[in-house]
Amino acid sequence: MTRDPGDLTASDYLDGACEMAAANRPFLAHLLAEEAARLTADAATAAGIRASFPAPATTREETD
């Protein structure tokens, strides 16, 4: 585990995004995927990453 965020790769961020999605944390998954896409040189791959982790709705619905 690295302590310097500058040492993280797109793959590291994508792994984190998958973990957050599995933990039902879609907003964190989206943020991590956005960083993975930003660090990805290939535009098509970056677009695929973004499509896999779309931004969740910003409104919150309360259930009773």
N, C-alpha and C positions, 0 to 999 in steps of 0.2 A: 504494500500500500504506500502510495506516495503522499507526501505532505505538501507538496508544491502543486497547486492546480495547473501551473504552466507545463507540468510534465504529463498531464493527462492527454490521451489521444482521442480521436473521434470514436474509436472502438470502446474505450473506457466509458465515454459518455453514453454511447448506445447501449452498452451493457447495463448501465445505471437506469436508463430509460425503460428497458425491458423489466428490470426488477421493480421499478416504481409502478409500471402498468400492472404487473402481476400482484402487487400489493394494493391495487385499487387506488392509486394516487395519480390520476390522469394528468393533473396540472404539472406536477413535478416531472412526470414522464415526458410531457410536451416540452418543458424547459430544457431538460437534458438532451432530448432529441434535437432541439433547435441548435444547441451548441455543437452536437455531433455533426449536424448538417453544415454548420458554419465552418467547421474544420475540415470538411470533405472537399477535395479539389474538383471532383467530377460533378458537374451540375445535375446530371440525371440521377446519380446516386443520392445527392443531397435532396432532390425533389422526392425521391422515393422514401427517404427517411422522414421527411416532413409529412408525407401522405400517410405514413404508418402511425404517426403520433399527432393527430390533429389537435388543435386547441379545443379544450373542453368549453362548454358553455360557461360564461362568467356569472350567470345568475344561479343562485342557490335555492333549491326547493326544499322546504322543511316538510317532513312527514310527521304526522301525529300518531 
